């Protein structure tokens, strides 16, 4: 029994080592395809749940945005873990190959709706000009109200983002620790909505610089963004 146990352990270690070495030989392209296949599986799983009440569906971010319903939680978590594994292996292989990925933070869905019986994420590029004009005032109000209950006493607690809106510069203060990611996503969608509006209405903001600088000051308990060249 001892000999059998020892041999089994040695065999298991050898198999694990072989798999590890084999993984190292696979390319970033290989792992990228595996990740895309798993992404499609996740999306098909989400679409398999009939959409009757969109509020029961949740959006999850793991390298990409995914929709899931609590009724498929176990299957969804398993597939998402596999997708995450393949995605990370793609990045590891890319490093070995000397490939540098310049990832931009993905734009979150603007809303989730039931469409043709399926839960669907809508992104800014999916919207018509009428839908863009309907969404813009909502996002502006949400932005203005977002930090209304957060007092500004120390400017160093705040960061900033400068956006080009209606061919003008707009500065926004972002608290460094309070709901930072949520507000950042809100601003990204607001920016994309304005960009989509310009695209659909063929508005060009020529000569606008992306090199503006911003400083934060506190005035009457509120953060104020000062924009300079």
C-alpha positions as CSV (number, residue, x, y, z in Angstrom):
1,X,0.0,0.0,0.0
2,X,2.8,2.4,0.8
3,X,4.5,1.6,-2.5
4,X,1.2,2.2,-4.4
5,X,0.6,5.5,-2.5
6,X,4.1,6.7,-3.2
7,X,3.9,5.8,-6.9
8,X,0.5,7.5,-7.2
9,X,1.8,10.7,-5.7
10,X,4.9,10.7,-8.0
11,X,2.7,10.1,-11.0
12,X,0.4,12.9,-10.0
13,X,3.2,15.4,-9.5
14,X,4.7,14.3,-12.9
15,X,1.3,14.9,-14.6
16,X,0.9,18.3,-13.0
17,X,4.4,19.3,-13.9
18,X,3.9,18.0,-17.5
19,X,0.6,20.0,-17.8
20,X,2.4,23.1,-16.5
21,X,5.2,22.8,-19.0
22,X,2.7,22.0,-21.7
23,X,0.8,25.2,-20.9
24,X,4.0,27.2,-21.2
25,X,4.4,26.1,-24.8
26,X,0.9,27.3,-25.8
27,X,0.7,30.7,-27.4
28,X,-1.3,33.8,-26.4
29,X,-3.4,33.3,-29.5
30,X,-4.3,29.8,-28.3
31,X,-5.4,30.9,-24.9
32,X,-7.2,33.9,-26.4
33,X,-9.3,31.6,-28.5
34,X,-10.1,29.4,-25.5
35,X,-11.1,32.5,-23.5
36,X,-13.4,33.7,-26.4
37,X,-15.0,30.2,-26.6
38,X,-15.7,30.3,-22.9
39,X,-17.0,33.8,-23.2
40,X,-19.5,32.6,-25.8
41,X,-20.5,29.7,-23.5
42,X,-21.2,32.2,-20.7
43,X,-23.3,34.4,-22.9
44,X,-25.3,31.4,-24.2
45,X,-25.9,30.3,-20.6
46,X,-27.2,33.7,-19.7
47,X,-29.5,33.8,-22.8
48,X,-30.9,30.4,-21.8
49,X,-32.8,32.1,-18.9
50,X,-36.1,33.7,-20.2
51,X,-36.2,37.4,-19.4
52,X,-39.4,38.4,-17.7
53,X,-38.1,40.7,-14.9
54,X,-34.9,42.5,-15.8
55,X,-34.3,43.5,-12.2
56,X,-33.5,39.9,-11.3
57,X,-30.5,39.8,-13.7
58,X,-27.1,41.1,-12.5
59,X,-24.1,42.5,-14.3
60,X,-20.7,41.1,-13.4
61,X,-17.3,42.4,-14.6
62,X,-14.4,40.0,-15.1
63,X,-12.2,41.3,-18.0
64,X,-15.5,41.8,-19.8
65,X,-19.1,42.5,-18.7
66,X,-21.4,39.5,-18.3
67,X,-25.1,39.0,-17.4
68,X,-26.3,36.3,-15.1
69,X,-29.4,35.2,-13.2
70,X,-29.4,33.7,-9.7
71,X,-30.9,30.5,-11.1
72,X,-27.7,29.7,-13.0
73,X,-25.3,31.0,-10.3
74,X,-23.3,27.7,-9.9
75,X,-22.9,27.1,-13.7
76,X,-22.1,30.8,-14.3
77,X,-19.4,30.9,-11.5
78,X,-17.8,27.7,-12.9
79,X,-17.6,29.1,-16.5
80,X,-16.5,32.5,-15.3
81,X,-13.6,30.9,-13.3
82,X,-12.6,29.0,-16.4
83,X,-12.8,32.1,-18.5
84,X,-10.7,34.0,-16.0
85,X,-8.1,31.2,-16.0
86,X,-7.8,31.2,-19.8
87,X,-7.7,35.0,-20.0
88,X,-4.8,35.1,-17.4
89,X,-3.0,32.4,-19.3
90,X,-3.3,34.5,-22.4
91,X,-1.7,37.4,-20.6
92,X,1.1,35.2,-19.2
93,X,1.9,33.8,-22.7
94,X,1.8,37.3,-24.1
95,X,4.5,38.3,-21.6
96,X,6.7,35.4,-22.7
97,X,6.2,36.4,-26.3
98,X,7.1,40.0,-25.7
99,X,3.6,41.2,-26.5
100,X,2.3,44.2,-24.5
101,X,-1.5,44.6,-24.2
102,X,-2.6,48.2,-23.9
103,X,-5.9,47.6,-22.1
104,X,-8.4,50.4,-21.8
105,X,-11.0,50.2,-19.1
106,X,-14.0,48.8,-20.9
107,X,-17.1,51.0,-21.1
108,X,-19.9,49.5,-18.9
109,X,-23.3,48.8,-20.4
110,X,-25.6,51.8,-20.2
111,X,-28.6,49.7,-19.2
112,X,-29.9,46.2,-19.2
113,X,-33.2,45.4,-20.9
114,X,-35.5,42.5,-21.8
115,X,-35.4,42.2,-25.6
116,X,-36.9,39.3,-27.6
117,X,-37.3,37.4,-24.4
118,X,-33.6,37.6,-23.5
119,X,-31.7,39.8,-21.0
120,X,-29.6,42.2,-23.1
121,X,-26.9,44.7,-22.2
122,X,-27.1,47.9,-24.1
123,X,-24.0,49.9,-24.8
124,X,-23.8,53.5,-25.9
125,X,-23.0,52.6,-29.5
126,X,-26.3,50.7,-29.7
127,X,-28.4,53.8,-29.0
128,X,-30.2,56.0,-31.5
129,X,-30.0,59.8,-31.3
130,X,-33.5,59.9,-29.6
131,X,-32.3,57.4,-27.0
132,X,-29.0,59.4,-26.5
133,X,-31.0,62.6,-25.9
134,X,-33.2,60.8,-23.4
135,X,-30.3,59.3,-21.4
136,X,-28.0,62.4,-21.3
137,X,-30.1,64.4,-18.8
138,X,-30.5,61.4,-16.5
139,X,-26.7,60.8,-16.4
140,X,-26.0,64.5,-15.8
141,X,-28.4,64.6,-12.9
142,X,-26.9,61.4,-11.4
143,X,-23.4,62.9,-11.7
144,X,-24.4,66.2,-10.1
145,X,-26.2,64.3,-7.2
146,X,-23.6,61.6,-6.8
147,X,-21.4,63.2,-4.1
148,X,-23.9,65.7,-2.7
149,X,-23.8,64.2,0.7
150,X,-20.0,63.9,0.8
151,X,-18.3,66.9,2.5
152,X,-15.1,68.3,1.0
153,X,-12.6,69.4,3.7
154,X,-9.3,68.1,2.2
155,X,-8.6,68.5,-1.5
156,X,-6.0,65.7,-1.4
157,X,-8.9,63.2,-0.9
158,X,-10.2,64.0,-4.3
159,X,-9.0,63.3,-7.9
160,X,-10.4,64.7,-11.1
161,X,-11.4,63.9,-14.7
162,X,-11.7,66.4,-17.5
163,X,-14.2,65.5,-20.3
164,X,-15.0,67.3,-23.6
165,X,-18.7,67.8,-23.5
166,X,-20.6,69.8,-26.2
167,X,-17.2,71.0,-27.4
168,X,-16.4,72.5,-23.9
169,X,-14.2,71.3,-21.1
170,X,-16.0,70.0,-18.0
171,X,-14.1,69.0,-14.9
172,X,-15.4,66.4,-12.4
173,X,-14.2,65.7,-8.9
174,X,-13.9,62.0,-8.0
175,X,-13.4,61.0,-4.4
176,X,-10.4,58.6,-4.1
177,X,-12.0,56.1,-1.7
178,X,-15.8,56.7,-1.7
179,X,-17.7,54.8,-4.5
180,X,-14.8,55.7,-6.8
181,X,-15.3,52.9,-9.4
182,X,-19.0,53.5,-9.6
183,X,-18.6,57.2,-10.3
184,X,-15.8,56.5,-12.8
185,X,-18.1,54.2,-14.8
186,X,-20.9,56.9,-14.6
187,X,-18.5,59.5,-16.1
188,X,-17.3,57.1,-18.8
189,X,-20.8,56.5,-20.0
190,X,-21.6,60.2,-19.8
191,X,-18.6,60.9,-22.0
192,X,-19.5,58.1,-24.4
193,X,-23.1,59.4,-24.7
194,X,-21.8,62.9,-25.7
195,X,-19.4,61.3,-28.1
196,X,-22.2,59.3,-29.6
197,X,-24.3,62.4,-29.9
198,X,-21.6,64.2,-31.8
199,X,-21.1,61.2,-34.1
200,X,-24.8,60.9,-34.9
201,X,-25.2,64.7,-35.4
202,X,-21.9,65.0,-37.2
203,X,-20.5,67.5,-34.7
204,X,-16.7,67.9,-34.7
205,X,-14.9,69.5,-31.8
206,X,-11.7,70.6,-33.7
207,X,-8.7,71.9,-31.8
208,X,-9.7,70.5,-28.4
209,X,-6.7,69.5,-26.4
210,X,-6.4,66.4,-24.2
211,X,-3.5,68.0,-22.2
212,X,-5.5,70.1,-19.8
213,X,-4.6,70.0,-16.2
214,X,-7.0,70.1,-13.2
215,X,-6.6,71.1,-9.5
216,X,-9.1,70.5,-6.7
217,X,-10.1,73.0,-4.0
218,X,-12.8,72.8,-1.4
219,X,-15.4,75.6,-1.3
220,X,-18.3,75.6,1.1
221,X,-17.9,71.9,1.6
222,X,-18.0,71.0,-2.1
223,X,-15.1,70.0,-4.4
224,X,-14.3,72.5,-7.1
225,X,-12.3,71.6,-10.2
226,X,-10.1,74.3,-11.7
227,X,-9.0,73.6,-15.3
228,X,-5.8,75.1,-16.7
229,X,-3.5,74.5,-19.7
